[in-house]
Amino acid sequence: MQNTPQHNAPNRPERSRAARPWLFGGLFVWALVGAVGIAANSSRTIPPVSTSKPAPVAGASGLAPIEATNQKIAWEDSFEGAMQRARAEKKPIMVSFYTDWCGWCKELDRQVFPDQSVVSESKNWVSIKINAEKRPDVAGAYGVTGYPTIIFAQSSGKPLDVLSGFAPPAEFMAKMQSARGKLAS
């Protein structure tokens, strides 16, 4: 018998490059996470700088004047205050549960809540934003387990509908209108 590496180490498997697929898989996952992070931040666009202000004229396009579109949702300061106001005004309540670390919650704040159709529909609601980590009692009472979660409820607090996760403005407004329509039922 010749002295070959196979005979010198009978209990040791032969190593090859194919024996390390975890290395390449790990590098692939690392690169993918980096690419997603870059792509997430690249969606932020910087508006062009303009030295002239367009004239705020509502014409055939149906666009409202610029000054009229700066309206925002009137958020209540506390859950208890929101419930009290909802009962007094006989309005339904919209409760937006969020956390500070929730990316989709921040997208709601950027894209959905400033949308003028959502702002307009919100006038039919008493609106409150609740940090679920600071008010786990309220989040737990509504069974909230993920963020963002929007509860559309009667003035008594009884849920009419739930929106779990992010929804674009048109879908969000449709959900608000659908929930408000359940009040008449």
Secondary structure, 3 states (H helix, E strand, C coil): CCCCHHHHCCCCCCCCHHHCHHHHHHHHHHHHHHHHHHHHHHCCCCCCCCCCCCCCCCCCCCCCCHHHHCCCCCEECCHHHHHHHHHHHCCCEEEEEECCCCHHHHHHHHHHCCCHHHHHHHCCCEEEEEECCCCHHHHHHCCCCCCCEEEEECCCCCEEEEEECCCCHHHHHHHHHHHHHHHHC
